[in-house]
Amino acid sequence: MDTLRHPGDVVAPSPRARRLGERWTGHPFRAAGLVGLAGYVGLTLLLLGFGVLVINSPAIERWDDDVMARIAAATTSPIDTMAQWGSYLGETLVVIAIAAVAVAVMAWRKIWDGAGLLVVGLLVEVTVFLTVSMTIARPRPDVDQLDPAPPTGSYPSGHTAAAVVLYGTLALIAAARTDSRAVKALCWILAIALPSMVGISRLVLGMHHPTDLVGSLVGSLACMLIALLAVRTAIVAARTDEDPSHLDVTNELPREAVPS
C-alpha cells in the first residue's frame, strides 16, 4: 500500500534557497516573485540568443527545412488526425483547465508547495514564450499547415513548452507524494510521453521547425527549475522566523558530514 507523505512535503528547502529566503524573511510571496522575475529575465535572454543564432545560420535553416519537407512528404490522413489529437494535449485551454483543476485539488489538500510549483512554472513559461516569440517573430515552416496559426511566431513552440511544464510538474508532485516505485515510474513515463506527443504532433501539423522544439525543451525545463527555486525560497522566507531548526541544512547531511 502506498504511503502518502504529509501535505506540503513536495519540495524541501535547499542551501541556496535558504540563503535567498533569509533575505526576505516574512515575505514569501515577494521572495518567490523576485526569484521568478530574475529567472524570467535570464531565460528570456538565453532563448533570444539561441533564436538569433538559429535564424541567422543558413545551415541550420536548411536542416530545418529539409526535416520539415521529409515529414510533410511522409504524413498521411490517419497520421494527421492523430497529430491533431496529440496537439490538443498542449492547447492553451486544455493546459489552463488541467492546471486549474490540479491547483484546486492541491489547495483542498493543502499541498501549497505543489500548487506554487505549477503556478510559478506556467507563469514563467507563458511570459518567456510570449516575449521571445514576439521578438524573434520566426515565420512558420514552408509546408502546408494543418492547424490554425496563432499570431505568435514559430519559435519557440508554446504548445510543447506548456506541455513539458504542466505534465512534468504534475509528475514531480505525484512522484514526491508516493513511495510506490511503480507509481513513480508511471508518472515519469507520462511526463516524457505526453509532451513528446505534443512536440511530434506540432511538427507533423507543420506548425514548427525542429529547432523550435529544441528551444522549447530547454526553456521549459529551465522554467521548472526556476519554479522549484522560487518555491523553495518562499518556504524558507515563510518559516525562518517560526522554526529555524526546520531549515537546518545539516539535518539533511549524513552524520559524518556534519561539522563538529
C-alpha positions as CSV (number, residue, x, y, z in Angstrom):
1,M,0.0,0.0,0.0
2,D,1.3,3.4,-1.0
3,T,2.4,5.7,1.9
4,L,1.5,9.3,1.2
5,R,3.7,12.0,2.7
6,H,2.3,14.9,4.6
7,P,0.9,17.8,2.7
8,G,3.5,20.4,1.8
9,D,6.2,17.8,1.5
10,V,6.7,18.0,-2.3
11,V,9.9,20.0,-2.1
12,A,12.4,20.7,0.7
13,P,14.5,23.8,1.2
14,S,18.0,23.7,-0.3
15,P,21.1,25.6,0.9
16,R,20.8,28.1,-1.9
17,A,17.2,28.6,-1.2
18,R,17.9,29.1,2.4
19,R,20.5,31.9,1.6
20,L,18.0,33.6,-0.6
21,G,15.0,33.1,1.6
22,E,16.6,34.5,4.7
23,R,16.9,37.9,2.9
24,W,13.1,38.1,2.7
25,T,12.1,36.6,6.0
26,G,8.4,37.0,6.5
27,H,7.7,37.9,2.8
28,P,7.4,34.5,1.0
29,F,5.4,35.9,-2.0
30,R,7.9,38.7,-2.6
31,A,10.7,36.1,-2.4
32,A,9.0,33.8,-4.9
33,G,8.2,36.7,-7.2
34,L,11.7,38.1,-7.2
35,V,13.2,34.7,-8.0
36,G,10.6,34.2,-10.7
37,L,11.4,37.6,-12.2
38,A,15.1,37.0,-12.2
39,G,14.5,33.6,-13.9
40,Y,12.3,35.2,-16.5
41,V,14.9,37.8,-17.4
42,G,17.8,35.3,-17.6
43,L,15.8,32.6,-19.5
44,T,14.4,35.2,-22.0
45,L,17.9,36.4,-22.8
46,L,19.1,32.8,-23.2
47,L,16.3,31.8,-25.6
48,L,16.6,35.1,-27.5
49,G,20.3,34.3,-28.1
50,F,19.6,30.8,-29.3
51,G,16.8,32.1,-31.6
52,V,19.0,34.7,-33.1
53,L,21.7,32.1,-33.7
54,V,19.2,29.8,-35.4
55,I,17.6,32.3,-37.8
56,N,21.0,33.7,-38.8
57,S,22.5,30.4,-39.6
58,P,21.8,29.2,-43.2
59,A,23.0,25.7,-42.4
60,I,20.5,25.3,-39.5
61,E,17.7,26.8,-41.6
62,R,18.4,24.4,-44.4
63,W,18.4,21.5,-42.0
64,D,15.1,22.6,-40.5
65,D,13.6,23.0,-44.0
66,D,14.8,19.5,-45.1
67,V,13.4,17.8,-42.0
68,M,10.0,19.5,-42.4
69,A,9.9,18.6,-46.1
70,R,10.5,15.0,-45.3
71,I,7.9,15.0,-42.6
72,A,5.3,16.6,-44.9
73,A,6.0,14.0,-47.6
74,A,5.6,11.1,-45.2
75,T,2.4,12.1,-43.5
76,T,-1.0,10.5,-44.3
77,S,-4.6,11.4,-43.2
78,P,-4.6,9.0,-40.2
79,I,-1.2,10.4,-39.1
80,D,-2.6,14.0,-39.4
81,T,-5.7,13.0,-37.4
82,M,-3.5,11.5,-34.6
83,A,-1.4,14.7,-34.7
84,Q,-4.5,16.8,-34.2
85,W,-5.4,14.9,-31.1
86,G,-1.8,14.9,-29.8
87,S,-1.6,18.7,-30.3
88,Y,-4.7,19.1,-28.1
89,L,-2.7,18.0,-25.1
90,G,-0.8,21.3,-25.3
91,E,-3.6,23.6,-26.3
92,T,-3.9,26.7,-24.2
93,L,-7.4,26.0,-22.9
94,V,-6.6,22.3,-22.2
95,V,-3.5,23.3,-20.2
96,I,-5.4,26.0,-18.3
97,A,-8.2,23.6,-17.5
98,I,-5.9,20.8,-16.2
99,A,-3.8,23.2,-14.3
100,A,-6.8,24.9,-12.7
101,V,-8.2,21.5,-11.5
102,A,-4.8,20.4,-10.2
103,V,-4.3,23.6,-8.3
104,A,-7.8,23.4,-6.8
105,V,-7.2,19.8,-5.7
106,M,-3.9,20.7,-4.2
107,A,-5.4,23.7,-2.4
108,W,-8.1,21.5,-0.9
109,R,-5.4,19.0,0.2
110,K,-3.2,21.9,1.4
111,I,-0.3,20.9,-0.8
112,W,0.7,24.5,-1.1
113,D,4.2,24.0,-2.4
114,G,2.9,21.8,-5.2
115,A,0.4,24.4,-6.2
116,G,3.1,27.0,-6.2
117,L,5.4,24.9,-8.4
118,L,2.7,24.6,-11.0
119,V,1.6,28.2,-11.0
120,V,5.1,29.7,-11.0
121,G,6.3,27.3,-13.6
122,L,3.4,28.1,-16.0
123,L,3.6,31.8,-15.4
124,V,7.3,31.9,-16.2
125,E,6.7,29.7,-19.2
126,V,4.0,31.8,-20.8
127,T,5.7,35.1,-20.2
128,V,9.0,33.9,-21.6
129,F,7.3,32.3,-24.6
130,L,5.3,35.4,-25.5
131,T,8.3,37.7,-25.1
132,V,10.7,35.5,-27.2
133,S,8.1,34.6,-29.8
134,M,7.0,38.2,-30.4
135,T,10.6,39.4,-30.5
136,I,12.1,36.8,-32.8
137,A,8.9,36.5,-35.0
138,R,10.2,33.5,-36.9
139,P,7.9,32.5,-39.8
140,R,6.2,29.2,-39.8
141,P,7.7,26.3,-41.8
142,D,7.2,26.5,-45.6
143,V,4.9,23.5,-45.7
144,D,1.1,23.0,-45.5
145,Q,0.0,24.0,-42.0
146,L,-2.8,21.8,-40.8
147,D,-3.7,23.8,-37.7
148,P,-4.8,27.4,-37.4
149,A,-1.7,29.5,-36.8
150,P,-1.8,31.8,-33.7
151,P,-0.4,35.3,-34.0
152,T,2.8,34.4,-32.4
153,G,6.0,33.3,-34.3
154,S,7.2,29.8,-34.9
155,Y,10.0,30.0,-32.3
156,P,9.7,28.6,-29.7
157,S,6.7,26.1,-29.5
158,G,4.3,27.3,-26.9
159,H,2.3,24.0,-27.0
160,T,5.4,21.9,-26.4
161,A,6.8,24.2,-23.6
162,A,3.5,24.3,-21.8
163,A,3.1,20.6,-22.0
164,V,6.6,19.9,-20.6
165,V,6.0,22.3,-17.7
166,L,2.4,21.1,-17.0
167,Y,2.9,17.3,-17.2
168,G,6.5,17.4,-15.9
169,T,5.4,19.4,-12.8
170,L,2.4,17.2,-12.1
171,A,4.7,14.1,-12.4
172,L,7.1,15.7,-9.9
173,I,4.4,16.4,-7.4
174,A,2.7,13.0,-7.8
175,A,6.1,11.1,-7.6
176,A,7.0,13.1,-4.4
177,R,3.7,12.1,-2.8
178,T,4.1,8.3,-3.1
179,D,6.6,5.7,-2.0
180,S,5.5,3.3,-4.8
181,R,8.2,2.7,-7.3
182,A,5.6,1.6,-9.9
183,V,3.6,4.9,-9.5
184,K,6.8,6.9,-9.7
185,A,7.8,5.2,-12.9
186,L,4.4,5.7,-14.4
187,C,4.5,9.4,-13.5
188,W,7.8,9.9,-15.3
189,I,6.8,7.8,-18.3
190,L,3.8,10.0,-18.8
191,A,5.8,13.2,-18.1
192,I,8.0,12.2,-21.1
193,A,5.4,10.6,-23.3
194,L,2.7,13.4,-23.3
195,P,5.0,16.3,-24.1
196,S,6.7,14.2,-26.8
197,M,3.4,13.5,-28.4
198,V,2.7,17.3,-28.4
199,G,6.0,18.2,-29.9
200,I,5.9,15.5,-32.6
201,S,2.3,16.5,-33.4
202,R,3.3,20.1,-33.9
203,L,5.9,19.0,-36.4
204,V,3.5,16.8,-38.3
205,L,1.0,19.6,-38.5
206,G,3.6,21.8,-40.0
207,M,3.5,24.4,-37.2
208,H,7.1,24.4,-36.0
209,H,10.6,23.8,-37.1
210,P,12.7,21.1,-35.2
211,T,14.9,23.8,-33.7
212,D,11.8,25.5,-32.3
213,L,11.2,22.3,-30.2
214,V,14.8,22.4,-29.0
215,G,14.3,25.9,-27.7
216,S,11.0,24.9,-26.1
217,L,12.6,21.9,-24.3
218,V,15.5,23.9,-22.9
219,G,13.2,26.7,-21.9
220,S,10.5,24.6,-20.3
221,L,13.0,22.6,-18.2
222,A,14.5,25.8,-17.1
223,C,11.1,27.1,-16.1
224,M,10.6,24.1,-13.9
225,L,14.0,24.7,-12.2
226,I,13.1,28.4,-11.7
227,A,9.8,27.4,-10.1
228,L,11.5,24.9,-7.9
229,L,14.0,27.6,-6.6
230,A,11.2,30.1,-6.2
231,V,9.0,27.8,-4.1
232,R,11.9,26.6,-2.0
233,T,12.9,30.2,-1.4
234,A,9.4,31.1,-0.4
235,I,9.3,28.2,2.1
236,V,12.4,29.5,3.7
237,A,11.1,33.1,3.8
238,A,7.9,31.9,5.4
239,R,9.4,29.6,8.0
240,T,12.7,31.0,9.1
241,D,11.1,33.0,12.0
242,E,8.8,30.3,13.0
243,D,11.1,27.3,13.2
244,P,14.8,27.8,12.3
245,S,15.7,24.3,13.2
246,H,13.4,23.0,10.4
247,L,15.6,24.7,7.9
248,D,19.0,23.5,9.3
249,V,20.5,22.0,6.2
250,T,23.0,20.0,8.3
251,N,20.0,17.8,9.3
252,E,19.9,16.6,5.7
253,L,23.5,15.6,5.6
254,P,25.0,12.3,6.7
255,R,26.1,12.3,10.3
256,E,29.8,12.1,9.4
257,A,29.4,15.2,7.1
258,V,28.2,17.5,9.9
259,P,31.0,19.7,11.2
260,S,31.7,19.1,14.9
